Amino acid sequence: MLSGCQTQKPAAATSEDTATTEQAAPATSEVDRKIEDLISKMTLEEKVGQMAQITLDVVGKGENRFSSFEPLVLDTVELRKALIDYKIGSVLNTANNRARTPEKWFEIISQIQDMAMNKSRMKIPVIYGVDQIHGATYTAGGTMFPQQIGQGASRNRELVRRGAEITAYETRASSIPWNFSPVLDFSPDPQFSRQFETFGEDPYLISELGVELINGYEGDNNDIGHPEHVASCMKHFLGYQVPSSGKDRTPTYIPETALREYHLPPFKAAIEAGSHTIMINSGIINGVPVHANPDILTKLLKEELGFKGLVVTDWGDIEYLHTRDKIAPTMKDAIMLAINAGVDMSMIAYNYEPFCNGLVELVKEGKVKQERIDDAVRRILRVKYALNLFEKPTTNPKDYPKFGSKEFEDAAYQMAAESITLLKNEKNVLPLKKGMKVLVTGPNANSMRTLNGAWTYSWQGEKVEEFAGKYNTILEAVQKEIGAENVTYVPGVSYKMDGFYYEESADKMNNAVAAAKNVDAIILCLGENTSTETPGNINDIYISELQTELARKLAQTGKPVILVLNEGRPRVISRFERDMDGIVQIYQPGNYGGDALADVLFGDVNPSGKLPYNYPRYPNALVPFIHKPSAEQRKAEGVYNYEADYNPQYEFGHGLSYTTFKYADLTLPKESFNMDEPINVSVQLTNTGKREGKEVVHLYTSDLYASEITPDVKRLRRFEKINLKAGESKTVSFTLTADDLSYINRTGKRITEAGEFEIRIGDQVKKFTLTGSNTIGKN
């Protein structure tokens, strides 16, 4: 069982504990022959160096190389030590936690490649990687798209793919060929600090859009050697975003059934789509750090799923086996555990000597097999050859004339516009009239930082204002939309931008309340400041007390209040939600989010986003969209008289429009299907309103009874975004198979059972029966 695996203590571990993950394939191609020829000529030290990755700051110039204000200059002595003496094969990240221009990236990476290819014995290029997770996030002037959570809300496959194509183009314009994206984590916990980096809490949605990102990054044929494509990196394998505490890199317990049912499908789909690399979960599952778990890294990933690509750690995670997780008495023991478990490349970050020296010693001592080293190096070289780095180690920005172009900006705007989700619209308060006077207030009203989120120009997003001054905040976009003379701005609450993300203070709150007397409507911009990973851990998911106070006071003025939520995770708003006339969720929409929001608020754009998660009503009621029937218990009369309702504020898939849609005529060709028959489903969708709009058609199924595992109440099986003119109707068709109705049984196998099922599209429901013998398929 994956979830019950045990890791031996280092002292007892031997090289026989781990099988070779991949035997040398026959040299059937020119590239295979080149790789095997290289491996045959490399020393052990050169092979180990290929398995090491360092951050750019390690080879920066001088004592002040970590300062944000120092120019980026490489230290040739340190660079030579890393690349020539220790034969390091990979570099990542930006320097000084700061975005760089494409020209600076080209200059720096050219120097690195010159050292690696012209001054080393084997002349193997370095593979350079960065986290360009919602556009060219570490490239100054790059195009910023909504964070992945907003892209999930768009439900638009075409726009997701186009965003990835543009990101790949601009990343290659920066001379960088490897992107640590997409995030394929199943993320049902609104407490988690990185939910915004995901597509949300549904495995099917994550799988579908994850494949679109990979196809956008790598191209239809995974031709990553193309100068406009990059190698993608699936992350974080496996079960990363469900820690028991809700806090980053803390332990969790996941049964194998849940691991395979909810967490594995997006990675399986991405592997089948040809993604070249994968990053490992930094956490601990069932007491075992994933980086030391051969059952997950070798047996599941490399053997069962057949992944032939490169397996890289997250930041410093081999070292953490020793210093944090306490399963390795020494750093050398940690290296042994991780490499034998199936890690190919260590994201060491800074102190690379212990890894390189330690791994060489381990091989000489027989504690790590030479075959395991060769397998890792083979995987690394395969990616380097696929990227064409041996022939073209850098790409010059002058060859990328579309970088930061109007075409790319328009794509980012379109994605932002389609991600915006209208949650509430009492008495059709929206759209607002352009001739009215409005008060714009709240801590998110005049901030480019909060529009973008973390991983934007810097890790925590704290440098956004320095780079994004030419774009429009919400305030500026509203002023441009209806004229500055019609807009009053008072912050009410402000974030402490040089402090922790949760630090804020009242900022002319009484003035904001007073200003409401002179306007027709209030645009209240609340949410949270930017953060990610451990710095973004949270103790209370209620929206802050100060923001709650501001919302309540503004509601008491009697003026219509439009609540704009600009947040990386859903902060609970039930203390004042009923007092809001309209609620719009914009997530973290990027540099064009302010413009897109203004167009939605004033009716130029009809909103079409749908929630990619359940928006919780209370901190102690965090029941996800995918749940068991017992989570929906109704009031039970009698001596105990309890109530345990499923009660999200807004459910997964919710999202209103300025028009109305009607579902009708849900049709199945018959009432009973054999296991091997396609299940064809159709429904008629009509725009019954007065304006053109887009509707996401979600198809859900329910297994009414299962023999081994309590079935989920419902599961998303298909979705399609449809555009309809006023009065227009379309028939939307889907095809399901028996595999779509399967589940993971108690032995960890995927099974489809005969029995009764239900299909739901909108308010339309149909039952059907699946007949034949129960089938066990591939996991």
C-alpha positions in Angstrom: 0.0 0.0 0.0 1.4 3.4 -0.9 0.0 5.0 2.2 1.4 2.5 4.6 4.9 2.2 3.4 7.7 2.3 5.9 11.2 3.8 5.4 14.1 2.0 6.9 16.5 3.7 9.2 19.6 4.9 7.3 21.9 2.6 9.2 20.0 -0.4 8.0 19.5 0.7 4.4 21.5 -1.0 1.6 21.7 -0.6 -2.1 19.5 -3.8 -2.4 16.6 -1.9 -0.9 15.8 -0.1 -4.1 15.5 -1.6 -7.6 16.9 0.1 -10.6 14.2 2.4 -11.8 14.9 2.2 -15.5 17.3 -0.1 -17.4 19.3 1.5 -20.2 17.1 1.5 -23.2 18.4 0.1 -26.5 20.2 2.8 -28.4 17.5 3.1 -31.1 18.0 6.8 -31.9 20.8 9.2 -32.4 19.9 11.0 -29.2 19.9 7.7 -27.2 23.3 6.9 -28.6 24.7 10.3 -27.7 23.3 10.1 -24.2 24.8 6.6 -23.6 28.1 7.7 -25.1 28.2 10.7 -22.7 27.4 8.5 -19.7 30.1 6.0 -20.6 32.7 8.8 -20.6 31.6 10.7 -17.5 33.3 10.4 -14.2 31.2 9.7 -11.1 31.8 13.3 -10.0 30.5 14.6 -13.4 27.4 12.5 -13.1 26.7 13.6 -9.6 27.1 17.2 -10.6 24.4 16.8 -13.2 22.1 15.8 -10.4 22.7 19.1 -8.5 20.8 22.3 -8.9 21.8 25.6 -7.3 20.1 29.0 -7.0 21.6 31.9 -9.0 22.6 33.9 -5.9 25.3 31.2 -5.1 27.3 32.5 -8.1 26.5 36.2 -7.6 29.1 38.8 -7.1 30.4 40.0 -3.8 29.1 40.2 -0.2 26.1 42.2 -1.3 24.8 39.8 -3.9 21.6 39.2 -1.9 20.7 42.9 -1.8 17.8 43.9 -4.0 19.6 47.1 -4.9 22.9 45.6 -6.2 23.3 45.1 -9.9 23.3 41.4 -11.0 26.9 40.4 -11.8 28.3 36.9 -11.8 31.3 36.0 -9.7 33.5 34.1 -12.2 35.4 32.4 -9.4 32.2 31.1 -7.7 30.8 30.2 -11.1 33.9 28.2 -12.0 33.9 26.4 -8.7 30.3 25.4 -9.1 30.3 24.4 -12.8 33.9 23.3 -13.3 35.0 22.0 -10.0 31.7 20.5 -8.9 30.2 20.0 -12.4 26.8 21.4 -11.4 24.2 20.7 -14.0 21.3 23.1 -13.3 20.7 26.6 -12.0 17.3 28.1 -10.9 15.6 31.2 -9.7 16.3 34.8 -10.0 18.9 36.8 -8.1 18.2 39.1 -5.2 14.5 38.0 -5.4 13.9 40.3 -8.3 12.6 40.1 -11.9 15.1 40.8 -14.7 14.7 42.1 -18.2 15.0 39.6 -21.1 18.3 41.2 -22.0 19.8 40.7 -18.5 18.6 37.1 -18.5 20.3 36.5 -21.8 23.5 38.1 -20.6 23.6 36.1 -17.4 22.6 32.7 -18.8 25.0 33.2 -21.7 27.8 33.5 -19.2 26.7 30.4 -17.4 26.4 28.4 -20.6 29.8 29.6 -21.8 31.4 28.3 -18.6 29.6 25.0 -18.8 30.0 24.3 -22.5 33.4 25.9 -23.3 35.4 25.4 -20.2 34.2 22.0 -18.8 35.5 18.6 -19.9 32.2 17.2 -21.0 30.7 20.4 -22.4 27.2 19.7 -21.1 24.9 22.7 -21.0 23.2 23.8 -17.8 19.4 23.5 -17.6 18.0 26.8 -16.2 14.6 26.8 -14.5 12.2 29.4 -12.9 8.7 29.6 -11.6 6.8 31.4 -14.3 3.5 30.3 -13.0 1.0 32.9 -14.2 2.9 34.4 -17.1 6.6 35.4 -17.3 6.5 36.2 -13.6 10.3 36.7 -13.2 10.8 38.7 -16.4 10.4 42.5 -16.2 7.9 43.6 -18.9 6.4 40.1 -19.2 2.7 39.4 -19.6 0.9 38.5 -16.3 -2.1 36.3 -16.5 -4.5 35.5 -13.7 -3.2 33.1 -11.1 -4.2 29.5 -11.8 -7.2 29.6 -9.5 -8.7 32.4 -11.8 -7.9 30.4 -14.9 -9.8 27.5 -13.3 -12.7 29.8 -12.8 -12.7 30.8 -16.5 -13.3 27.1 -17.5 -12.0 28.2 -20.9 -9.6 25.6 -22.2 -8.6 27.7 -25.2 -7.6 30.7 -23.1 -5.7 28.5 -20.6 -3.6 27.0 -23.4 -3.1 30.4 -25.1 -1.8 31.8 -21.8 0.7 28.9 -21.6 1.9 29.5 -25.1 2.5 33.1 -24.4 4.3 32.3 -21.2 6.5 29.8 -23.0 7.3 32.4 -25.7 8.3 35.1 -23.1 10.2 32.6 -20.9 12.3 31.6 -24.0 12.7 35.3 -24.8 14.4 35.3 -21.4 16.7 32.5 -22.5 15.1 30.2 -19.9 13.9 26.7 -21.2 12.4 25.1 -18.1 9.3 26.3 -16.3 8.2 25.0 -12.9 4.5 24.8 -13.9 1.8 23.6 -13.9 0.6 23.1 -10.3 -1.6 20.0 -10.4 -2.3 19.8 -6.7 -5.8 18.8 -5.6 -6.6 21.7 -3.3 -9.9 21.4 -1.3 -8.6 23.3 1.8 -9.2 27.0 1.8 -6.8 27.4 4.7 -3.8 26.5 2.5 -1.5 29.3 1.5 -1.1 28.1 -2.1 -4.6 27.3 -3.2 -4.4 30.3 -5.6 -1.6 28.5 -7.5 -4.0 25.6 -8.3 -7.0 25.1 -10.5 -9.1 24.4 -7.4 -10.7 21.3 -5.8 -11.9 19.1 -8.6 -9.6 16.4 -10.1 -11.3 16.5 -13.5 -11.1 20.2 -13.8 -7.4 20.1 -12.7 -6.7 17.3 -15.2 -8.3 19.0 -18.2 -6.8 22.5 -17.6 -3.4 21.0 -16.6 -3.1 19.2 -19.9 -3.9 22.5 -21.7 -1.0 24.2 -19.8 1.3 21.4 -20.8 0.2 21.5 -24.4 0.7 25.3 -24.4 4.2 25.1 -22.8 5.5 22.1 -24.8 3.5 22.1 -28.0 1.2 19.5 -29.4 4.0 17.0 -30.0 6.0 18.0 -26.8 8.6 19.5 -29.1 10.4 21.4 -26.4 13.4 22.0 -28.6 11.3 24.5 -30.5 12.6 28.0 -29.5 9.1 29.0 -28.4 8.4 26.0 -26.2 9.6 25.2 -22.7 9.8 22.0 -20.6 6.9 21.9 -18.2 7.2 20.7 -14.6 4.3 19.1 -12.9 4.1 19.8 -9.2 3.8 18.8 -6.4 3.8 15.0 -6.6 1.7 13.9 -4.6 -0.9 15.1 -2.0 0.8 18.4 -1.2 -2.1 20.8 -0.5 -4.0 18.8 2.2 -1.9 19.0 5.4 -3.9 18.1 8.5 -3.1 21.6 10.0 -3.9 23.5 6.8 -0.4 24.9 7.0 2.4 24.6 4.4 4.8 21.7 4.6 3.2 20.1 7.6 2.2 16.4 7.9 -0.9 14.8 6.5 -2.6 11.4 6.5 -4.1 10.3 3.2 -5.5 6.8 2.7 -4.4 5.1 -0.5 -8.0 5.2 -1.8 -8.1 9.0 -1.5 -4.5 9.4 -2.9 -5.5 7.6 -6.0 -9.1 8.9 -6.3 -8.5 12.6 -5.9 -4.8 13.4 -6.1 -3.3 11.1 -8.7 -5.6 11.7 -11.8 -4.2 15.2 -12.8 -0.7 13.9 -12.7 -1.6 10.7 -14.6 -3.2 12.9 -17.3 -0.2 15.2 -17.4 2.2 12.3 -17.8 0.1 10.9 -20.6 0.2 14.4 -22.1 4.0 14.1 -22.2 5.2 16.5 -19.5 9.0 16.2 -19.3 9.7 16.9 -15.6 8.0 16.6 -12.2 8.6 18.2 -8.8 8.0 16.4 -5.5 5.7 17.2 -2.6 7.7 18.8 0.3 5.5 17.3 2.9 5.0 14.1 4.9 2.3 11.6 4.1 1.4 9.1 6.7 4.6 9.8 8.6 6.9 9.3 5.6 8.5 12.3 3.9 7.6 12.0 0.2 11.2 12.7 -0.8 12.2 9.5 1.0 9.3 7.3 -0.2 10.3 4.8 -2.9 6.7 3.5 -3.1 5.6 6.9 -4.4 8.6 8.0 -6.4 9.7 4.8 -7.9 6.9 2.2 -7.7 4.1 4.5 -8.4 5.6 7.3 -10.5 8.3 5.6 -12.5 7.1 2.0 -12.7 3.3 2.1 -12.5 2.8 5.4 -14.3 5.8 4.8 -16.6 7.2 8.3 -16.1 10.5 8.6 -18.1 11.2 12.2 -17.3 13.2 14.1 -14.7 12.3 14.1 -11.0 13.4 17.2 -9.2 13.0 18.0 -5.5 11.5 21.2 -4.2 13.7 23.8 -2.4 16.2 22.2 0.0 14.0 19.1 0.6 16.8 16.5 0.8 18.5 18.5 3.5 15.1 18.7 5.3 15.1 14.9 5.7 18.0 15.5 8.1 17.3 18.9 9.7 13.5 19.0 9.8 12.0 15.6 9.3 14.5 13.7 11.5 14.6 10.5 9.6 18.2 10.9 8.6 20.9 11.2 11.3 23.3 12.9 8.9 23.0 14.9 5.6 24.7 12.0 3.9 22.0 9.6 5.1 19.4 12.1 3.8 21.0 12.0 0.3 21.0 8.2 0.3 17.3 8.0 1.2 16.2 10.5 -1.4 18.3 9.2 -4.3 17.4 5.6 -3.6 13.7 6.6 -3.3 13.8 7.9 -6.9 14.9 11.6 -6.9 17.0 12.5 -10.0 17.9 16.1 -9.2 18.3 17.9 -5.9 17.2 21.5 -5.7 19.9 22.2 -3.2 19.7 25.9 -3.5 22.8 27.0 -1.6 25.3 24.6 0.0 26.0 22.2 -2.8 29.3 20.7 -1.6 27.8 18.3 1.0 25.4 16.9 -1.6 28.0 16.4 -4.3 30.7 15.0 -2.0 28.2 12.9 -0.1 26.6 11.3 -3.1 30.0 10.4 -4.6 31.0 8.8 -1.3 27.7 6.9 -1.1 28.2 5.3 -4.5 31.8 4.3 -3.6 30.5 2.8 -0.4 27.9 0.8 -2.3 25.0 2.5 -0.5 23.7 4.0 -3.8 23.9 1.9 -6.9 25.8 3.2 -9.9 22.8 2.1 -12.0 20.6 4.6 -10.0 23.0 7.4 -10.7 23.1 6.5 -14.4 19.3 6.4 -14.5 19.1 9.8 -13.0 21.7 11.3 -15.3 20.1 9.6 -18.3 16.8 11.3 -17.5 18.5 14.7 -17.0 20.4 14.5 -20.3 17.3 13.3 -22.1 15.6 16.6 -21.1 18.6 18.7 -22.1 18.8 17.1 -25.5 15.0 17.4 -26.0 15.4 21.2 -25.2 18.1 21.3 -27.9 20.5 22.9 -25.4 23.5 21.2 -26.8 23.0 23.0 -30.1 21.4 26.2 -28.8 22.0 26.7 -25.1 20.5 30.2 -25.1 17.8 32.1 -26.9 18.2 35.8 -27.8 15.4 38.3 -26.9 15.9 40.0 -30.2 14.3 37.0 -31.8 11.1 37.5 -29.9 9.4 40.6 -31.2 6.0 39.8 -29.7 7.4 39.9 -26.1 5.0 42.1 -24.1 3.0 42.9 -27.2 -0.6 44.2 -27.5 -1.6 40.8 -28.7 -0.3 39.2 -25.5 -1.9 41.9 -23.4 -5.2 41.3 -25.0 -5.0 37.6 -24.1 -4.2 38.4 -20.5 -7.1 40.8 -20.3 -9.5 38.2 -21.9 -8.5 35.6 -19.4 -9.0 38.0 -16.5 -12.4 39.0 -17.8 -13.6 35.4 -18.1 -12.3 34.5 -14.7 -14.3 37.1 -12.8 -17.1 35.4 -10.9 -20.3 37.1 -10.0 -21.4 35.5 -6.7 -24.4 37.8 -5.7 -26.5 40.3 -7.5 -29.5 41.4 -5.4 -32.2 43.3 -7.3 -29.8 43.4 -10.3 -27.7 46.0 -8.7 -25.1 45.2 -11.3 -24.1 46.3 -13.8 -23.7 49.9 -12.5 -24.7 52.8 -14.6 -21.8 54.8 -16.0 -23.3 58.1 -15.1 -23.4 57.4 -11.4 -21.0 58.6 -8.7 -19.2 55.9 -6.7 -17.0 55.5 -3.7 -14.0 53.1 -4.2 -12.6 51.9 -0.9 -10.9 49.1 0.9 -7.2 47.9 1.1 -7.3 46.2 -2.3 -8.7 49.2 -4.2 -5.5 50.8 -5.2 -2.9 48.0 -5.3 -1.3 46.3 -8.2 0.3 43.9 -5.7 -2.9 42.4 -4.6 -4.2 42.1 -8.2 -1.2 39.9 -9.1 -0.5 37.9 -6.0 2.8 36.2 -5.1 5.2 34.9 -7.6 5.0 38.2 -9.5 8.4 40.0 -10.0 9.4 38.5 -6.6 8.6 35.5 -4.5 6.0 37.1 -2.2 4.9 39.7 -4.7 6.2 42.6 -2.6 8.0 44.2 -5.5 5.0 44.4 -7.8 4.4 48.1 -7.5 8.0 48.8 -8.7 7.4 46.9 -11.9 3.7 47.3 -12.6 3.2 51.1 -12.5 1.9 51.4 -16.0 -1.1 49.2 -15.3 -4.4 50.1 -13.7 -5.4 49.3 -10.1 -9.1 48.8 -9.5 -9.4 52.5 -8.6 -7.6 53.7 -11.7 -9.6 51.4 -13.9 -12.9 52.7 -12.5 -11.7 56.3 -12.9 -10.9 55.6 -16.6 -14.3 53.8 -17.0 -16.6 56.5 -15.7 -14.3 59.6 -15.3 -12.2 60.5 -12.3 -14.7 63.3 -11.4 -17.3 60.6 -10.6 -15.1 58.6 -8.3 -14.2 59.2 -4.7 -11.4 57.2 -3.1 -10.8 56.7 0.6 -8.8 53.6 1.7 -10.7 52.9 4.9 -8.2 50.1 5.7 -4.6 49.7 4.4 -2.1 46.9 4.4 1.3 47.3 5.9 3.2 46.7 2.7 6.6 46.2 4.4 5.2 43.8 7.0 3.5 40.4 7.1 0.7 39.9 4.7 -1.9 40.0 7.4 -0.8 43.3 9.0 -3.1 46.1 8.3 -4.5 49.3 9.9 -7.5 51.5 9.8 -6.9 54.3 7.3 -9.5 57.1 7.3 -12.3 54.6 8.0 -14.6 57.2 9.3 -13.9 59.4 6.3 -14.8 56.5 4.0 -18.1 56.1 5.8 -18.8 59.8 5.5 -17.9 59.9 1.8 -20.6 57.3 1.2 -23.3 60.0 1.7 -22.3 61.7 -1.5 -22.3 58.8 -3.9 -24.8 56.5 -5.6 -22.9 53.2 -4.9 -19.9 51.8 -3.0 -17.3 49.6 -4.6 -15.7 47.9 -1.5 -12.5 46.1 -2.4 -11.5 43.5 0.3 -9.5 40.4 0.5 -5.9 39.8 1.6 -2.4 40.9 0.8 -0.1 38.7 -1.2 1.8 35.7 0.3 2.7 32.1 -0.5 4.2 29.0 1.0 5.0 29.1 4.7 4.9 32.9 5.1 1.3 32.7 4.0 0.2 30.3 6.7 -3.0 31.4 8.4 -4.7 31.0 11.8 -8.1 32.4 11.0 -9.8 32.3 7.6 -12.4 34.9 8.6 -11.7 38.1 6.7 -9.9 40.5 9.0 -11.7 42.3 11.8 -10.9 45.7 10.3 -12.2 44.8 6.9 -15.3 43.4 8.5 -15.8 46.6 10.5 -15.5 48.7 7.3 -18.0 46.5 5.5 -20.5 46.7 8.2 -20.2 50.5 8.6 -20.6 51.0 4.9 -23.6 48.8 4.7 -25.3 50.9 7.4 -25.1 53.9 5.2 -28.0 52.5 3.2 -26.1 52.9 -0.1 -25.7 49.9 -2.4 -22.5 48.1 -1.6 -20.7 46.0 -4.3 -18.1 43.8 -2.5 -15.1 43.0 -4.7 -13.1 40.0 -3.3 -9.5 40.1 -4.3 -7.9 37.1 -2.6 -5.7 34.1 -3.0 -8.0 31.9 -1.0 -11.7 32.4 0.1 -11.7 34.4 3.3 -15.0 33.9 5.2 -17.4 36.8 4.8 -20.6 35.4 6.5 -20.5 38.1 9.2 -21.5 40.7 6.7 -22.3 38.8 3.4 -26.1 39.3 3.8 -25.6 43.1 3.9 -23.8 43.2 0.5 -25.9 43.9 -2.5 -23.5 42.5 -5.0 -20.4 40.3 -4.6 -17.8 39.8 -7.3 -14.8 37.4 -6.9 -11.8 38.4 -8.9 -9.2 36.1 -7.3 -5.8 37.4 -8.3 -6.4 38.4 -11.9 -3.0 39.9 -12.9 -2.0 43.2 -14.4 -5.2 43.6 -16.4 -7.5 42.6 -13.6 -8.5 46.1 -12.7 -9.5 46.9 -16.3 -11.4 43.6 -16.6 -13.2 44.3 -13.3 -14.3 47.8 -14.3 -15.7 46.4 -17.5 -17.7 43.8 -15.6 -18.9 46.3 -13.0 -20.2 48.7 -15.6 -21.6 46.2 -18.0 -19.1 46.2 -20.9 -18.3 42.5 -20.1 -20.9 40.0 -19.1 -19.3 37.9 -16.3 -18.9 34.2 -16.9 -16.6 32.8 -14.3 -17.5 29.8 -12.1 -16.2 29.0 -8.6 -13.3 26.4 -8.7 -13.9 25.6 -5.1 -16.5 25.7 -2.4 -16.6 29.2 -0.7 -17.0 28.3 3.0 -19.6 30.0 5.2 -17.8 29.2 8.5 -14.3 28.3 9.5 -15.5 25.1 11.1 -17.6 24.0 8.1 -14.9 23.4 5.5 -16.7 20.6 3.7 -15.4 20.5 0.1 -17.4 20.1 -3.1 -16.5 16.4 -3.3 -17.9 14.9 -0.1 -19.8 11.9 1.2 -23.6 11.8 1.8 -23.1 11.8 5.6 -21.7 15.4 5.3 -25.2 16.5 4.2 -27.2 15.1 7.2 -30.3 17.0 8.0 -31.8 17.8 11.4 -32.4 14.6 13.3 -35.3 14.7 15.8 -35.0 13.0 19.1 -32.9 12.9 22.2 -29.7 14.1 20.4 -31.5 16.6 18.0 -28.4 17.6 16.0 -27.8 19.3 12.7 -24.8 18.8 10.5 -25.6 20.5 7.3 -23.4 20.9 4.2 -23.5 24.7 4.1 -21.0 26.5 1.9 -21.6 30.2 1.3 -21.3 29.5 -2.4 -20.8 26.1 -4.0 -18.3 24.9 -6.6 -19.6 25.8 -10.0 -21.6 28.8 -8.8 -21.4 32.0 -10.9 -24.0 34.4 -12.1 -24.5 36.3 -15.4 -26.2 39.5 -16.5 -28.4 37.3 -18.7 -30.3 34.1 -17.8 -29.9 30.6 -19.0 -32.4 27.8 -19.1 -31.6 24.1 -19.3 -34.1 21.7 -20.9 -34.5 18.3 -22.5 -31.7 16.3 -20.8 -31.6 13.3 -23.0 -30.1 9.8 -22.9 -30.8 7.4 -25.8 -31.9 4.7 -23.4 -32.2 3.9 -19.7 -29.7 1.0 -19.5 -26.2 0.8 -20.9 -23.7 -2.1 -21.0 -20.2 -1.6 -19.6 -18.7 -1.4 -23.1 -21.2 1.1 -24.5 -20.7 4.8 -24.8 -23.2 6.9 -22.8 -24.3 9.8 -25.0 -25.9 12.7 -23.1 -27.4 15.9 -24.6 -29.1 18.9 -23.1 -30.6 22.1 -24.6 -29.3 25.4 -23.3 -31.1 28.6 -24.1 -30.2 32.2 -23.4 -33.5 33.5 -22.1 -32.2 37.0 -21.3 -31.7 40.2 -23.2 -27.9 40.1 -23.8 -25.2 37.8 -25.1 -23.5 35.7 -22.5 -21.3 32.6 -21.8 -22.5 29.7 -19.7 -20.4 26.8 -18.4 -22.3 23.6 -18.8 -21.3 21.2 -16.0 -22.1 17.5 -16.2 -22.2 15.7 -12.9 -22.7 12.1 -12.1 -23.7 10.3 -8.9 -23.2 6.6 -8.1 -26.4 5.9 -6.1 -24.9 2.9 -4.4 -21.4 1.4 -4.3 -20.4 -1.9 -2.8 -17.0 -1.1 -1.2 -16.5 2.7 -0.7 -19.2 5.2 0.2 -19.8 7.1 -3.0 -19.3 10.8 -3.3 -22.6 12.8 -3.6 -21.6 13.9 -7.1 -18.6 14.2 -9.3 -17.8 16.5 -12.2 -17.3 14.5 -15.4 -17.5 17.0 -18.2 -17.7 20.7 -18.8 -18.0 23.1 -21.7 -18.2 26.8 -22.0 -20.9 28.0 -24.4 -21.5 31.4 -25.9 -25.1 32.3 -26.7 -26.7 35.4 -28.1 -29.9 36.6 -26.6 -32.7 34.2 -27.4 -30.3 31.6 -28.9 -30.4 27.9 -28.1 -27.9 25.2 -28.6 -27.8 21.5 -27.9 -24.8 20.5 -25.9 -23.6 16.9 -26.2 -21.2 14.8 -24.1 -20.1 11.2 -24.2 -19.3 9.2 -21.1 -17.7 5.8 -20.7 -17.9 3.2 -17.9 -14.5 4.3 -16.8 -15.9 7.8 -16.0 -18.2 6.1 -13.5 -15.4 4.2 -11.7 -13.9 4.6 -8.2 -10.9 3.4 -6.3 -11.8 0.4 -4.1 -10.3 -0.8 -0.8 -7.4 -2.5 -2.5 -6.4 0.6 -4.4 -7.7 -0.6 -7.7 -10.1 1.3 -10.0 -13.4 -0.4 -10.4 -16.6 0.2 -12.3 -19.7 -1.4 -10.8 -23.0 -2.3 -12.4 -25.9 -0.4 -10.8 -27.9 2.8 -10.9 -26.4 6.2 -11.6 -27.7 9.7 -11.9 -26.7 12.5 -14.4 -27.3 16.2 -13.5 -26.8 19.2 -15.8 -28.1 22.4 -14.4 -31.5 21.6 -12.9 -32.0 18.6 -15.2 -31.7 15.1 -13.7 -31.8 11.7 -15.3 -31.2 8.2 -14.0 -29.8 5.3 -15.9 -28.5 1.8 -15.2 -25.1 0.3 -16.0 -25.2 -3.4 -16.6 -22.7 -6.2 -17.0 -19.9 -7.6 -14.9 -17.9 -5.3 -12.6 -14.7 -4.3 -14.3 -11.3 -3.4 -12.8 -9.4 -1.0 -15.0 -6.0 0.7 -14.9 -5.4 3.0 -11.9 
